[in-house]
Amino acid sequence: MPLISILHEGGHVFFAWLFGGKNIKVSLGTGKPIFQWGMLEVRKYYFWYGLCIFENLRIKRKWSNILIFFGGSLFNILGVLAVMILVEEQLIDTNMFTYQFTYFSLYYIFFALLPMPYPDGNFSDGKIILDLIRNKPYAHAERTFRVHWSEEKKEWHVFNHDGKFIQAFKNEDEAHTKAREVARNSRPSKIINIKDGEEKEIQNYPRIPL
């Protein structure tokens, strides 16, 4: 049911927004996009699948990341509780919708929180949460990309997360654009701007919750 996926991604969106995330986008389904409305993008196939993309978290702590990844299941749980209360108070009747909504919500919650890797290289929300709690290095680590001002050459140098030189630019904005391009595709990552010995984080791309 697409409604369950929307509710799940809404939980991720809420906590990402709460902790300062910017450029938040929700994608439902796979294949070619059918339409986009605001932050919501709907794709052609398999509405059960969804993901929440955002960047520039203001609060990047273990507990905030746990809440972001748990937020989807939390909203599904709240949805189930809301339906149960409405039925109990006889505000709505028990019908096929309430049955399917409750059943598939619990199904969604179970597999979202089941700690496991996916074939595409991603991890379930539960896997990330567990590894954050256990302080697994990969769950906390960010790839650091650097934009460094070379006083000698009077140009900006962009470096990969492994220190490999990527490209030089005369214009700082162009250097930042290039750094964002490569860092965005290497989540979780951040970009550090370095000039006159001062380092400043200018962008971060957190891991994507599903």
N, C-alpha and C positions, 0 to 999 in steps of 0.2 A: 504494500500500500504506500503510495507516494507520501501520504500524510505522515506516516511514521518516519520516513526518511527526512522530511522537512522538519519535523519536531526534533529529531535527533541532531541534525545539523544546526538547528536553532540553538540548541544547548551549547554547542561549540562556539557559535557566533556570539552568544551572550557573554561567555567568559573571556573570549578573545577581546571583545569590545571593552569589557570591564577592566581588563589589564592593559588597555591602551592600544590594542591592535588597530592598524590602519589598512585601508584598501581591502576590506573584508569582502570575500566573494564565496558564494555557495554554488556548487555544481552538482546537479542531480542526473544520474544516468551515465551512459557511455555513448560513444559514437559522435556524430556531428551535432552541434548545437541546433536546437529547434528555434528557441527564442531566448532573449535575455530581458529581464525586468529588474531594474535596480541592481542589487547585489546577487540576484538569483539567475542562474543559467540552467536551462533545462535541455538535456540532450536526448537523442533519439531512442536509445534502447536502455532497458534494465533500470527502471526507476528505483530499485532496491539499493543501488550503489550511489554513494554521494561522498563529497569531501568539502572541507572548509579551508579556504586559502586566505591568509592574512600576512601582514608584515609589520615590522617596527613595533613590537611589543614594548611597552614602557616598563612593565614589571616582568622581569625574567627570573623567577625563583623556582625552586623545585615544587613548592606547594601550588604556585600559580599554574605551572604547566600540568600538574596533576588535575587541577580543577578544569582546565581547558579540555583535557582528554576525557575526563569523566563527565563533563557537562552534557554530552550527547545522551548518554545512558540515563543521567539524572533527569533530563527533560522527558525521556520516554517513561521513566518510572512515575514521574508526576502526572503524565498523561493517563497512564493506567489507573492511578489513584483517583484522578478526577472523574474518569468514567465510572469507576466502582462507587464513588460517593453519589454521583448523579443517579445511578441505578438504585442504590440503597435508599436514597431519599425520594425515590419514585418520581424524579424529575424527568427521566427518560425511561423508556421501556427497554428491556433486554431484547435484542434482535441480532440479526446477522452482522450488522456493523459493529455493535459493541463486542460481540464474540470474536470477530476477526481482528478488530483493533487490539483487544487485550492479548489474544494469542500471538499475533505477529509482533506486537511490541515486546513481549517477553522473549520471543525467539530472537528478535533484533538485539535486545539487551544481552542475552546469553552469549551470542557470538561476538558482539562488540567487546565484551569484557573478558572473553576467553583468551588467555595469553598465547598468541601464536603468530608466526610470520606468515605472510602471504606470498604467493608465487611471483608477484611482480616486484618483490623486494621491500614492500611496505610491511608494517606491523599493525596488529589490532590495537585498539585503544587500551585494552587490558594489558597487553604486552608492554606498551610504553609506560603505563602507570606502574606496573610491577617493577620494571627496570629503573624507573625514577626513584621509587622507594628503596630499591636495593643499591642505589648509587652506581649503576652500571655506567662506565665511561661514555659509551656511545649515546646513551639517553640524554646526557648533559652536554656533550661536546658540540661545539660549533666550528665549522670551517671558517677560518679568518682570511678574508681577502683584503689587500692593502692598496691604498692609493698614496703614493709617496712623492713628495716634491723634491726634485733633484736641483739643488742650488747651483751645482756645477754646470749642469746642462740646461738649466732653466726650462725644465719640462716636468710633467707629471708622469710617473711610472706606475703602471697597474701590475700587481703581483698576484699570482694564484695562491690558494690556501696552502700549498706546499712550498711557497717561496719562489716559484718559477715565474720569471718575467713574462708578461703577456704582451703589453704594448705601451708605447709612450705617446703622450699628447701634450700639445702646447696649451690647450684649454682645459681648465679644471673640470668644468661641467661635462665635457666629452669623456674625460677620464672616469668620472663618477658613473656616467651612463654605461660605459664598458664594464666597469666593476659590477654594477647592478645586473647587467646581462648575464655575466658568468656566475655570480653569487646566487641569483634567483634559481638557477638550475642545479644548485648544489646544496639544497637545504639539508639540515639546518645550518645557516651561515650568517656571517656579519661582515660589514665593510668598515675598515678603520682608515681614517684619513690622517696622514702624518706630514707635518710641516714644522720646521724649526724645532724639532725634538718633541713636539706636542702631538699626542695621539687622541683622536676623537672618533667615537663610533657614530657613523652617519646613517647606517641602515642595518636592519637585521631581517632575516627570513626564517621564521620558526618552522619546525617540523609540522607537516600537515596532518591534522586529525581526520579520520575517515568516518 
